[in-house]
């Protein structure tokens, strides 16, 4: 089939983060396949249809429904219970659990993300005999204090990596048949790796998802339905782990390659902590400057001095919106650009005048929001013989006098 422009999509791959994909399989609107649970024929026939436009990442081969929305899947109404009591499946689970056990220390701390009916975590706990085993699943089995087993806990809450790693040092993180339901599985794994790095706790991880290598070999179509928005190939699963700074110890398959799993250790990502520190500090300073500059503006207003803002769009409009420079207290806005004259400041509504208005109507204070242009603007003000008392710019969270105070402009 010939490649045409309409078959290429600029979408972000949930497995590797690449942004170009190609058309793969499109369905007419179809209802949820596993989670709708209609209780009557009429309910079954009138279920809402959901869009399915599966596309394939050209870099890692991952297949995904880019129209998928997590909120369309009613996990809170109907639990997503995997029903598989077959012998091959049970043997696979036993194998996996035996393998997990060989990796674990005595009295391990084991976390399962999305514990579902809780049976996997409960049997792993039985196999290990001791330790702390905690499942996180907002819609999974509930913890029952009546039948409580020492060391086995089920929490009906979302797994939050930063919170968990700040509270404990898990030896193992397990997640089975969860990643394929997420809009952004790569982002989720990167968040786990980030928290692990930040708190210098590097547990083993076990992730398991359906694998579609055989689907592709045999041209199967029924595997593509709404709830499974992300369909992993061996390559895309590996690529996701790689992009999440997970170091692969072992990749394996179950159920004749219908399932793929990984044992990985989270690596030291080497990402600089500086970005986190800088961002949190910037955030805090920006919050403080909001209070401080609003306070300064109110004092200036109450002083009765005449004020003009130089600039009515871009950075100047951002300044006026952020600090609530309203039309009633600060009606005068001028601009050097004639094309902006007669338009109004977005968000605060002052009509923008041409700057020569200040020749006839001088003010005491001119505020110039774009700091890096202030010097040029002052030259313009002075060459136009505009009189003024003071020019203020914003610097380090306060308004400072351009001529008498310290700043880098
Ligand atoms: Zn990809």
Boltz pocket constraint, residues with backbone or C-beta under 6 A from the ligand:
constraints:
  - pocket:
      binder: B
      contacts: [[A, 13], [A, 14], [A, 15], [A, 16], [A, 17], [A, 18], [A, 57], [A, 58], [A, 59], [A, 60], [A, 61], [A, 62], [A, 236]]
      max_distance: 6.0
